[in-house]
Amino acid sequence: MKKNPKMKIDGAEVSWFAPLCDGDDDFLGNRNPIYKSSWENTSKIIKTADKLGFRNVLCPSSYQVGQDTLSYVAGMASITEQINFLAAVRCGELHPPMLARTISTLDHMLKGRLTINIISSDLPGVKLSSSERYSRSREVIEILKQSWTQDRLEFNGKYYQLSLPTDPVKPYQQNGGPLLYFGGYSPDGIDLCAEHCNVYLMWPETEQKLQALMNDMTNKASEYERSVQFGLRVHVIVRETENEARAYAKNLLSKLDLDLGKDIRNRAQDSASLGVARQAMLREEADNQHYVEQNLWTGIGLARSGCGAAIVGDPDQVLAKIKRYMDMGIKSFIFSGYPHHQECELFAKYVLPNIKTVSLPEVFGRRPKKTPNSPLGSGVRK
């Protein structure tokens, strides 16, 4: 197996979030129709993030409350200029050769501004064991990679048996196609990411626990003679003063019925996952104001499943926290806030100009760097 040496990245990929799944509000647990997931609302947020210099945007997937992810990304291709798209793909949802073709088509539409978030949770209406889901996901990834890099697809697995030409599915990006991001905590998930994916995404935890996760992944990837980059999906609240930021965080919970918050968490498709359980443990470790460590607030997890904590503070505090994560080895960040358009602008005003940012597809050599006279230069924004 060809060895994949650890890549040194000078800077970090700073991304925003597209609330495709009714994940936007002005108060947590309070459904305001103004922020309902719609093409109009989400496209406005992403066009703003593109203009302000964010390097990527996570487009999540949820059958119950969400817009279709791949259709959404296709619609954004011609109305954005610089930003990459991190499209969530539920393995097994589309027949893998058709998925390979769909992703390749999007990659050409976006001129290489596409990255993929591999999701291995249950499909709507279908229940599989964790090991079965990850086995299927491994087959899907292997088919994608063969389709993008080889002249012919020859695959004989448990879930898929295929013999096809691959001419229709060649992506825009070279050297392996779009980067694969992955988030998961089970042993099967860790192994899948270590063998096949490029960026391991984590939800917020204490710095000590994040470092332990990173060490485990580094060791597992080394067994495959590979290295994996690390990413953090976390909310953010930044204001001119720490008191203002903490007051805003507290106010987000001011209309929350705790029983309703529990119902919101439980109805999510990933509500029984190990990652969600770890977020619940994080809340239990927090103080009576929901802070689990300096500037890390877990109150958001009272009203949503999944990523349940926020960096909260003044611009210097938020920047210092991000730089500590970067020093640990985290080189990709996916931020969000409530409401998303407002918080996107505030983060770009107070914090983003002080971070040296990169585009990971360029760093990995998947697509050419920007020309020197482009708005973002050679892919580095200071």
C-alpha positions as CSV (number, residue, x, y, z in Angstrom):
1,M,0.0,0.0,0.0
2,K,1.4,3.4,-1.0
3,K,2.3,5.4,2.1
4,N,0.5,8.7,2.6
5,P,2.8,11.1,4.6
6,K,1.4,13.6,7.1
7,M,0.6,16.8,5.3
8,K,1.7,20.1,6.8
9,I,-1.0,22.8,6.5
10,D,-0.1,26.5,7.0
11,G,-3.4,27.8,8.2
12,A,-6.9,26.3,8.4
13,E,-10.0,25.7,6.4
14,V,-12.7,28.0,7.9
15,S,-16.2,26.9,6.8
16,W,-19.8,28.0,7.6
17,F,-23.0,26.0,7.7
18,A,-26.1,25.8,5.5
19,P,-29.2,25.2,7.6
20,L,-30.9,23.0,5.1
21,C,-32.7,21.0,7.8
22,D,-34.7,23.6,9.6
23,G,-31.7,24.2,11.9
24,D,-32.0,28.0,11.9
25,D,-33.7,30.2,14.6
26,D,-33.4,33.3,16.7
27,F,-34.3,31.4,19.9
28,L,-33.5,27.7,20.5
29,G,-36.5,25.5,20.5
30,N,-38.8,28.3,19.2
31,R,-39.8,27.7,15.6
32,N,-39.9,31.1,13.9
33,P,-41.3,30.7,10.3
34,I,-39.0,33.5,9.2
35,Y,-36.0,31.1,9.5
36,K,-37.7,28.0,8.1
37,S,-35.4,26.1,5.8
38,S,-36.0,27.3,2.3
39,W,-34.0,28.0,-0.9
40,E,-34.4,31.7,-0.3
41,N,-33.0,31.6,3.3
42,T,-30.2,29.2,2.8
43,S,-28.9,30.6,-0.5
44,K,-28.7,34.0,1.1
45,I,-26.6,32.7,3.9
46,I,-24.2,30.9,1.5
47,K,-23.9,33.8,-0.9
48,T,-22.9,35.9,2.2
49,A,-20.4,33.4,3.4
50,D,-18.9,33.3,-0.1
51,K,-18.6,37.0,-0.3
52,L,-17.0,37.3,3.2
53,G,-14.3,34.8,2.5
54,F,-15.3,31.5,4.1
55,R,-13.6,28.6,2.4
56,N,-16.3,25.8,2.6
57,V,-19.9,25.3,3.6
58,L,-21.4,22.2,5.1
59,C,-24.6,21.1,3.4
60,P,-26.2,18.5,5.8
61,S,-28.7,15.8,5.0
62,S,-32.0,15.0,6.7
63,Y,-35.0,13.3,5.2
64,Q,-37.5,14.5,7.8
65,V,-37.0,18.3,7.7
66,G,-34.4,18.9,5.0
67,Q,-34.0,20.1,1.4
68,D,-32.3,17.7,-0.9
69,T,-28.5,18.2,-0.4
70,L,-27.2,17.4,-3.9
71,S,-30.0,19.3,-5.7
72,Y,-29.2,22.3,-3.4
73,V,-25.5,22.3,-4.2
74,A,-26.2,22.1,-7.9
75,G,-28.4,25.1,-7.6
76,M,-25.7,27.1,-5.8
77,A,-23.0,26.3,-8.3
78,S,-23.6,29.2,-10.7
79,I,-24.4,31.8,-8.1
80,T,-21.2,31.4,-5.9
81,E,-17.7,32.2,-6.9
82,Q,-15.0,31.1,-4.4
83,I,-16.5,28.9,-1.6
84,N,-16.3,25.1,-1.7
85,F,-19.3,22.9,-0.8
86,L,-19.2,20.1,1.7
87,A,-22.1,17.9,0.5
88,A,-23.4,15.3,2.9
89,V,-24.0,11.9,1.2
90,R,-25.8,9.1,2.9
91,C,-24.2,5.9,1.7
92,G,-26.7,3.6,0.1
93,E,-29.2,6.3,-0.8
94,L,-28.2,6.2,-4.5
95,H,-26.9,3.3,-6.5
96,P,-23.1,3.9,-6.2
97,P,-22.3,4.2,-9.9
98,M,-25.1,6.8,-10.2
99,L,-23.8,8.5,-7.1
100,A,-20.3,8.6,-8.6
101,R,-21.7,10.2,-11.8
102,T,-23.8,12.7,-9.8
103,I,-20.8,13.8,-7.7
104,S,-18.6,14.1,-10.8
105,T,-21.3,16.2,-12.5
106,L,-21.4,18.5,-9.5
107,D,-17.7,18.6,-9.4
108,H,-17.6,19.9,-13.0
109,M,-20.4,22.4,-12.4
110,L,-18.4,23.8,-9.4
111,K,-15.0,23.6,-11.2
112,G,-13.6,21.5,-8.4
113,R,-15.3,23.4,-5.5
114,L,-16.8,20.2,-4.1
115,T,-16.0,18.1,-1.1
116,I,-18.0,15.2,0.3
117,N,-19.2,14.4,3.8
118,I,-19.6,10.7,4.1
119,I,-22.7,9.8,6.2
120,S,-23.2,6.2,7.4
121,S,-26.4,6.5,9.4
122,D,-29.6,4.7,8.6
123,L,-31.6,5.5,5.5
124,P,-35.1,6.8,6.1
125,G,-37.4,3.8,6.9
126,V,-34.5,1.3,7.1
127,K,-32.7,-0.1,10.1
128,L,-29.3,-1.8,9.9
129,S,-26.8,-2.7,12.6
130,S,-23.8,-0.3,12.9
131,S,-21.4,-2.9,11.5
132,E,-23.7,-3.5,8.5
133,R,-24.0,0.2,7.8
134,Y,-20.2,0.7,7.9
135,S,-19.7,-2.3,5.7
136,R,-22.0,-0.9,3.1
137,S,-20.4,2.6,3.4
138,R,-17.0,1.0,2.8
139,E,-18.2,-0.6,-0.4
140,V,-19.8,2.7,-1.6
141,I,-16.5,4.6,-1.0
142,E,-14.4,1.9,-2.7
143,I,-16.8,2.1,-5.8
144,L,-16.6,5.9,-5.8
145,K,-12.8,5.8,-5.8
146,Q,-12.6,3.1,-8.5
147,S,-15.0,5.0,-10.6
148,W,-13.1,8.3,-10.3
149,T,-9.6,6.9,-10.8
150,Q,-9.8,3.7,-12.9
151,D,-10.8,3.0,-16.5
152,R,-13.2,0.3,-15.5
153,L,-15.2,-0.5,-12.4
154,E,-14.9,-4.2,-11.3
155,F,-16.4,-4.7,-7.9
156,N,-17.6,-7.9,-6.1
157,G,-18.8,-7.1,-2.6
158,K,-21.6,-8.2,-0.2
159,Y,-23.9,-5.3,-1.2
160,Y,-22.8,-4.5,-4.7
161,Q,-21.5,-6.5,-7.7
162,L,-20.6,-4.3,-10.6
163,S,-18.7,-4.4,-13.9
164,L,-19.0,-1.1,-15.7
165,P,-16.9,1.4,-17.8
166,T,-16.1,4.5,-15.8
167,D,-15.9,7.1,-18.7
168,P,-19.2,8.8,-17.6
169,V,-18.1,9.4,-14.0
170,K,-14.7,11.1,-14.2
171,P,-14.6,14.2,-11.8
172,Y,-13.2,17.6,-12.4
173,Q,-10.7,17.2,-9.6
174,Q,-7.5,15.2,-10.2
175,N,-5.5,12.9,-8.0
176,G,-8.5,11.0,-6.5
177,G,-11.5,13.2,-6.9
178,P,-13.3,15.2,-4.2
179,L,-11.9,15.0,-0.7
180,L,-13.9,12.8,1.7
181,Y,-14.8,14.1,5.2
182,F,-16.2,11.7,7.8
183,G,-17.6,12.0,11.4
184,G,-18.1,8.9,13.6
185,Y,-17.1,7.5,16.9
186,S,-17.6,3.7,16.8
187,P,-14.7,1.4,16.2
188,D,-16.1,0.5,12.7
189,G,-16.4,4.2,11.9
190,I,-12.9,5.0,13.0
191,D,-11.5,2.2,10.9
192,L,-13.5,3.3,7.8
193,C,-12.2,6.9,8.1
194,A,-8.6,5.8,8.8
195,E,-8.6,3.6,5.6
196,H,-10.4,5.8,3.2
197,C,-11.2,9.4,4.2
198,N,-9.2,12.6,4.2
199,V,-10.6,14.7,7.1
200,Y,-12.0,13.3,10.4
201,L,-14.7,15.6,11.7
202,M,-15.4,15.9,15.4
203,W,-18.1,17.5,17.5
204,P,-17.0,19.8,20.4
205,E,-15.6,18.2,23.5
206,T,-13.0,19.2,26.1
207,E,-9.6,19.8,24.6
208,Q,-8.3,16.7,26.5
209,K,-11.0,14.5,25.0
210,L,-10.5,15.9,21.5
211,Q,-6.8,15.2,21.7
212,A,-7.5,11.6,22.7
213,L,-9.8,11.1,19.7
214,M,-7.1,12.6,17.4
215,N,-4.4,10.3,18.9
216,D,-6.7,7.2,18.3
217,M,-7.3,8.2,14.7
218,T,-3.7,9.0,14.0
219,N,-2.7,5.5,15.3
220,K,-5.4,3.8,13.3
221,A,-4.5,5.6,10.1
222,S,-0.9,4.7,10.5
223,E,-1.9,1.0,10.4
224,Y,-3.0,1.7,6.8
225,E,0.2,3.8,6.1
226,R,-2.0,6.9,5.8
227,S,-2.5,10.2,7.6
228,V,-5.8,12.0,8.2
229,Q,-6.5,15.7,8.8
230,F,-8.8,16.8,11.6
231,G,-11.8,19.0,11.6
232,L,-14.2,20.5,14.2
233,R,-17.9,21.2,13.8
234,V,-18.8,23.8,16.4
235,H,-21.1,26.7,16.9
236,V,-19.8,30.2,17.8
237,I,-21.1,33.3,19.5
238,V,-18.7,36.3,19.3
239,R,-19.5,39.8,20.5
240,E,-17.4,42.9,21.3
241,T,-17.2,41.9,25.0
242,E,-17.4,38.6,26.8
243,N,-20.4,39.7,28.9
244,E,-22.3,40.5,25.7
245,A,-21.5,37.1,24.2
246,R,-22.5,35.2,27.4
247,A,-25.7,37.3,27.6
248,Y,-26.6,36.4,24.0
249,A,-25.9,32.7,24.7
250,K,-28.2,32.8,27.8
251,N,-30.9,34.6,25.8
252,L,-30.9,31.9,23.1
253,L,-32.4,29.6,25.8
254,S,-34.9,32.1,27.1
255,K,-37.9,30.6,25.2
256,L,-36.9,26.9,25.4
257,D,-39.2,24.4,26.9
258,L,-36.8,21.7,28.2
259,D,-39.3,18.9,27.4
260,L,-39.6,20.2,23.8
261,G,-35.8,20.3,23.6
262,K,-35.6,16.7,24.6
263,D,-38.3,15.8,22.0
264,I,-36.3,17.7,19.3
265,R,-33.1,15.7,20.2
266,N,-34.9,12.4,20.3
267,R,-36.6,12.7,16.9
268,A,-33.4,13.2,15.0
269,Q,-32.3,10.3,12.8
270,D,-28.9,10.1,14.7
271,S,-30.4,10.4,18.2
272,A,-29.1,7.0,19.4
273,S,-25.6,7.4,18.0
274,L,-22.4,7.3,20.1
275,G,-21.6,10.8,19.0
276,V,-24.9,12.2,20.4
277,A,-24.3,10.3,23.6
278,R,-20.9,11.9,24.0
279,Q,-22.5,15.4,23.5
280,A,-25.0,14.5,26.3
281,M,-22.1,13.5,28.6
282,L,-20.4,16.8,27.8
283,R,-23.5,18.7,29.0
284,E,-23.5,16.7,32.3
285,E,-19.9,17.8,32.9
286,A,-20.7,21.5,32.5
287,D,-21.3,24.0,35.3
288,N,-24.7,25.5,36.1
289,Q,-24.3,28.1,33.3
290,H,-23.6,25.2,30.9
291,Y,-19.8,26.0,30.4
292,V,-17.7,22.9,30.4
293,E,-14.4,24.7,30.0
294,Q,-13.3,28.2,29.3
295,N,-15.4,29.7,26.5
296,L,-17.0,26.4,25.6
297,W,-20.8,26.5,26.2
298,T,-23.0,23.4,26.0
299,G,-26.4,25.1,26.2
300,I,-27.1,24.6,22.5
301,G,-27.3,20.8,23.0
302,L,-30.4,21.3,25.2
303,A,-32.4,22.0,22.0
304,R,-30.8,20.1,19.2
305,S,-29.2,16.7,18.4
306,G,-25.7,16.5,17.1
307,C,-23.2,19.2,17.6
308,G,-24.2,20.8,20.9
309,A,-21.7,23.3,22.0
310,A,-20.4,26.8,21.1
311,I,-17.3,28.9,21.5
312,V,-18.5,32.0,23.3
313,G,-16.5,35.1,24.0
314,D,-15.1,38.4,22.7
315,P,-13.0,38.4,19.5
316,D,-9.7,37.8,21.3
317,Q,-11.1,34.9,23.3
318,V,-12.7,33.2,20.3
319,L,-9.6,33.6,18.3
320,A,-7.4,32.2,21.1
321,K,-9.7,29.2,21.4
322,I,-9.5,28.5,17.7
323,K,-5.7,28.9,17.7
324,R,-5.4,26.4,20.5
325,Y,-7.4,23.9,18.4
326,M,-5.1,24.7,15.5
327,D,-2.0,24.1,17.7
328,M,-3.5,20.7,18.6
329,G,-3.6,19.8,14.9
330,I,-7.2,20.7,13.9
331,K,-7.0,22.3,10.4
332,S,-10.7,22.4,9.4
333,F,-13.5,24.2,11.2
334,I,-17.2,24.3,10.4
335,F,-18.9,27.1,12.3
336,S,-22.5,28.1,12.7
337,G,-24.7,30.4,14.9
338,Y,-28.2,31.4,15.6
339,P,-29.5,33.0,13.4
340,H,-27.0,31.9,10.8
341,H,-26.9,34.9,8.5
342,Q,-26.4,37.3,11.4
343,E,-23.7,35.2,13.1
344,C,-21.9,34.6,9.8
345,E,-21.5,38.3,9.4
346,L,-20.4,38.8,13.0
347,F,-17.8,36.1,12.8
348,A,-16.4,37.5,9.6
349,K,-16.2,40.9,11.1
350,Y,-14.5,40.0,14.4
351,V,-12.5,36.8,13.9
352,L,-12.1,35.6,10.3
353,P,-9.7,38.4,9.1
354,N,-7.2,37.2,11.8
355,I,-7.1,33.6,10.6
356,K,-4.9,32.5,7.8
357,T,-7.3,30.4,5.7
358,V,-6.7,27.7,3.1
359,S,-8.8,25.7,0.6
360,L,-8.2,22.0,1.3
361,P,-8.8,20.8,-2.2
362,E,-6.0,23.1,-3.3
363,V,-3.7,22.0,-0.4
364,F,-4.3,18.3,-1.4
365,G,-3.6,19.1,-5.0
366,R,-7.0,18.1,-6.2
367,R,-7.4,21.2,-8.2
368,P,-5.1,24.1,-9.4
369,K,-4.5,26.9,-7.0
370,K,-6.2,30.3,-7.7
371,T,-4.3,32.6,-10.1
372,P,-2.4,35.4,-8.4
373,N,-4.9,38.0,-9.5
374,S,-7.9,36.2,-8.2
375,P,-9.7,37.7,-5.1
376,L,-8.3,35.0,-2.8
377,G,-4.8,34.9,-4.3
378,S,-3.1,31.5,-4.2
379,G,-5.7,30.0,-1.8
380,V,-4.4,31.7,1.4
381,R,-6.4,34.5,3.0
382,K,-4.7,36.4,5.9
